[in-house]
Amino acid sequence: MKKYKPILIIVICSLIPLLFTAIIPYVLPTELHLNSLKRNDHSWTSEIKLYVITLEEGSQYTIDVDIDSFWGMDISIRIGETPYMIEGFSVDSGSSTGETMHFTASKTGDYYIQIIVNSGGGFYDIIVESGTIGSATGTTLEFFDVSYLLVLILPCVFIFVMGLIILKRRASIPERKPFISVYKRWDKPEKEDLVEKEEVMICEYCGREIKKFLKKCPHCNTSLQ
């Protein structure tokens, strides 16, 4: 288990961006209400505005985005069942006064609408109405786009690959052995060992201990020669 622990940590870290990029799109959309006009939303070039609305299966709807020609905005409309917009339907006629799409819901539930600003910038009004109202500005085309899927996956792949590279480099570095200082301990001699012991002998006359090699016993004054 200890061997695979670093890899497990790398996998968990690489999934963190996926957690955020998967949840945030569901939090950001502006809610639309059927047959209710939302006025004066603003957007810049290349900006994508996301909306959510609840539709009923089999019913027809008209999505209308109205723009004053003063702003010179070219937009496109996309609608899909998830905020990721991997697949769905789109309209883009190149008109500078807005777009109108006719759409039939294939399920009952939330649908997500993207307003993509291709050029220009300014204010617009948006409304989703029941039924087919007026004529569409362009043909409703089905699309399949994996670009958002790449946004979800690429950060995870990047973190995972970088983690493996760092782990591999660490494994290639030789392990340093701990430095152990080796020294010989020199014990100090005891104080008594420094004093040379004097050689002694016993006086054969008085039996007292005297220094060796004396010529006369200091106790009994007897000559030892």
C-alpha positions as CSV (number, residue, x, y, z in Angstrom):
1,M,0.0,0.0,0.0
2,K,2.9,2.4,0.9
3,K,4.3,1.8,-2.6
4,Y,1.1,3.0,-4.4
5,K,0.4,5.9,-2.0
6,P,2.2,8.6,-4.1
7,I,0.3,7.6,-7.2
8,L,-3.0,7.7,-5.3
9,I,-2.2,11.2,-4.1
10,I,-1.4,12.3,-7.7
11,V,-4.8,10.8,-9.0
12,I,-6.7,12.6,-6.2
13,C,-5.0,15.9,-7.0
14,S,-5.6,15.6,-10.7
15,L,-9.3,15.1,-10.1
16,I,-9.7,18.4,-8.2
17,P,-10.0,20.6,-11.3
18,L,-12.6,18.1,-12.7
19,L,-14.7,18.6,-9.6
20,F,-14.7,22.4,-10.0
21,T,-15.2,22.5,-13.8
22,A,-18.0,19.9,-13.5
23,I,-20.0,21.8,-10.7
24,I,-19.5,25.5,-11.6
25,P,-21.4,25.4,-14.9
26,Y,-24.5,24.3,-13.0
27,V,-24.2,27.3,-10.6
28,L,-23.4,30.1,-13.1
29,P,-26.5,30.0,-15.4
30,T,-29.0,32.9,-15.2
31,E,-32.6,31.5,-14.9
32,L,-35.1,32.4,-17.5
33,H,-38.9,32.1,-17.2
34,L,-41.1,31.1,-20.0
35,N,-42.8,34.0,-21.9
36,S,-41.0,36.5,-19.7
37,L,-38.7,39.0,-21.4
38,K,-35.2,39.6,-19.8
39,R,-34.0,43.0,-20.8
40,N,-30.6,44.7,-21.2
41,D,-28.2,41.8,-20.7
42,H,-24.7,42.8,-21.7
43,S,-21.9,40.9,-23.3
44,W,-18.6,41.5,-25.1
45,T,-16.9,39.8,-28.0
46,S,-16.1,36.1,-27.5
47,E,-18.1,36.2,-24.2
48,I,-20.5,33.4,-23.6
49,K,-23.6,34.0,-21.5
50,L,-25.4,30.9,-20.1
51,Y,-29.1,30.6,-19.2
52,V,-31.3,27.8,-17.9
53,I,-35.0,27.3,-18.4
54,T,-37.5,24.4,-17.8
55,L,-39.3,23.1,-20.8
56,E,-41.8,20.3,-21.5
57,E,-41.3,17.3,-23.7
58,G,-42.9,17.6,-27.2
59,S,-43.7,21.3,-26.9
60,Q,-42.5,23.8,-29.4
61,Y,-40.7,27.0,-28.3
62,T,-39.3,30.2,-29.8
63,I,-36.0,31.6,-28.5
64,D,-35.6,35.2,-29.5
65,V,-32.6,37.5,-28.9
66,D,-33.2,41.1,-30.0
67,I,-30.3,43.5,-30.5
68,D,-30.4,47.2,-31.4
69,S,-28.4,47.6,-34.7
70,F,-26.5,50.4,-32.9
71,W,-24.3,47.8,-31.2
72,G,-23.4,45.9,-34.4
73,M,-23.4,42.6,-32.5
74,D,-23.2,39.2,-34.3
75,I,-24.4,36.4,-32.0
76,S,-25.3,32.8,-32.2
77,I,-27.7,30.8,-30.1
78,R,-27.1,27.3,-28.8
79,I,-29.4,25.1,-26.7
80,G,-28.6,21.7,-25.1
81,E,-29.6,19.5,-22.2
82,T,-26.4,20.2,-20.2
83,P,-24.4,23.4,-19.5
84,Y,-21.3,21.8,-21.2
85,M,-22.9,22.1,-24.6
86,I,-21.2,19.0,-26.1
87,E,-24.2,18.5,-28.3
88,G,-27.5,20.3,-29.1
89,F,-28.9,22.7,-31.6
90,S,-27.7,26.1,-32.9
91,V,-28.7,29.1,-35.0
92,D,-26.2,31.6,-36.5
93,S,-27.4,33.7,-39.4
94,G,-24.8,36.5,-39.1
95,S,-27.5,39.0,-38.4
96,S,-26.5,42.2,-36.4
97,T,-30.0,42.6,-35.0
98,G,-30.3,39.3,-33.1
99,E,-31.3,35.7,-33.7
100,T,-34.6,33.7,-33.5
101,M,-34.6,29.9,-33.1
102,H,-37.5,27.4,-33.2
103,F,-37.0,24.5,-30.9
104,T,-38.9,21.3,-29.9
105,A,-38.1,19.8,-26.4
106,S,-37.3,16.1,-26.4
107,K,-37.6,15.8,-22.6
108,T,-39.2,17.5,-19.7
109,G,-36.6,19.3,-17.6
110,D,-33.9,21.9,-17.6
111,Y,-32.4,23.1,-20.9
112,Y,-29.4,25.4,-21.1
113,I,-29.1,28.2,-23.6
114,Q,-25.8,29.8,-24.7
115,I,-25.6,33.3,-26.3
116,I,-22.2,33.5,-28.0
117,V,-21.0,36.9,-29.1
118,N,-19.0,36.4,-32.3
119,S,-18.3,40.1,-32.8
120,G,-19.2,43.5,-31.3
121,G,-20.5,44.1,-27.8
122,G,-23.5,45.7,-26.1
123,F,-26.9,45.0,-24.7
124,Y,-29.6,42.6,-25.9
125,D,-33.1,41.3,-24.8
126,I,-33.8,37.6,-24.6
127,I,-37.1,35.7,-24.3
128,V,-38.3,32.1,-24.6
129,E,-41.9,31.8,-25.7
130,S,-44.3,28.9,-26.0
131,G,-45.1,27.9,-29.6
132,T,-43.7,28.9,-33.0
133,I,-43.7,32.7,-33.1
134,G,-42.6,34.5,-36.2
135,S,-39.9,33.1,-38.5
136,A,-36.5,31.8,-37.5
137,T,-33.5,33.9,-38.6
138,G,-31.6,30.8,-39.7
139,T,-31.8,27.1,-40.0
140,T,-31.7,25.2,-36.7
141,L,-28.6,22.9,-37.0
142,E,-27.5,20.0,-34.8
143,F,-24.0,20.3,-33.4
144,F,-21.5,18.2,-31.6
145,D,-18.6,20.0,-29.9
146,V,-15.9,18.4,-27.7
147,S,-14.1,21.6,-26.8
148,Y,-15.7,21.8,-23.4
149,L,-14.9,18.2,-22.8
150,L,-11.3,19.1,-23.4
151,V,-11.5,21.9,-20.9
152,L,-12.7,19.3,-18.4
153,I,-10.1,16.7,-19.1
154,L,-6.9,18.7,-20.0
155,P,-6.2,20.2,-16.5
156,C,-6.6,16.7,-15.0
157,V,-4.3,15.1,-17.5
158,F,-1.7,17.9,-17.1
159,I,-1.6,17.6,-13.3
160,F,-1.4,13.8,-13.5
161,V,1.5,13.8,-16.0
162,M,3.4,16.4,-14.0
163,G,2.9,14.4,-10.8
164,L,4.3,11.3,-12.5
165,I,7.3,13.2,-13.8
166,I,8.1,14.6,-10.3
167,L,7.7,11.2,-8.8
168,K,10.0,9.6,-11.4
169,R,12.7,12.3,-10.8
170,R,12.5,11.7,-7.1
171,A,12.9,8.0,-7.6
172,S,16.0,8.5,-9.7
173,I,17.8,10.5,-7.0
174,P,20.0,8.2,-5.0
175,E,19.0,8.0,-1.4
176,R,21.4,9.8,0.9
177,K,22.7,7.7,3.8
178,P,22.7,9.6,7.1
179,F,26.1,10.9,8.1
180,I,27.4,9.2,11.2
181,S,30.4,10.8,12.9
182,V,32.8,8.1,14.0
183,Y,35.4,9.0,16.5
184,K,37.5,7.1,19.1
185,R,36.9,8.0,22.6
186,W,40.0,8.5,24.6
187,D,39.2,8.0,28.3
188,K,41.0,10.3,30.6
189,P,43.2,8.3,33.0
190,E,42.1,8.3,36.6
191,K,44.0,10.7,38.8
192,E,45.4,7.9,40.9
193,D,46.8,6.3,37.7
194,L,48.9,9.4,37.1
195,V,50.7,9.0,40.4
196,E,53.4,6.4,40.2
197,K,53.0,3.9,42.9
198,E,56.0,3.5,45.2
199,E,57.5,0.1,45.7
200,V,57.4,-1.1,49.3
201,M,58.8,-3.9,51.5
202,I,58.4,-5.2,55.1
203,C,61.2,-4.7,57.6
204,E,62.3,-8.1,58.8
205,Y,63.1,-6.7,62.3
206,C,60.1,-4.7,63.2
207,G,57.6,-5.9,60.6
208,R,56.6,-2.4,59.5
209,E,56.1,-1.4,55.9
210,I,58.9,0.7,54.5
211,K,60.1,1.9,51.1
212,K,62.1,-0.6,49.2
213,F,65.9,-0.1,48.8
214,L,66.3,1.8,52.1
215,K,69.6,1.1,53.9
216,K,68.1,1.6,57.4
217,C,64.6,1.1,58.8
218,P,63.2,4.5,59.8
219,H,61.1,2.8,62.5
220,C,63.5,0.5,64.4
221,N,66.7,2.1,63.1
222,T,68.1,-1.3,62.2
223,S,70.5,-1.5,59.3
224,L,69.1,-3.4,56.4
225,Q,72.5,-4.0,54.5
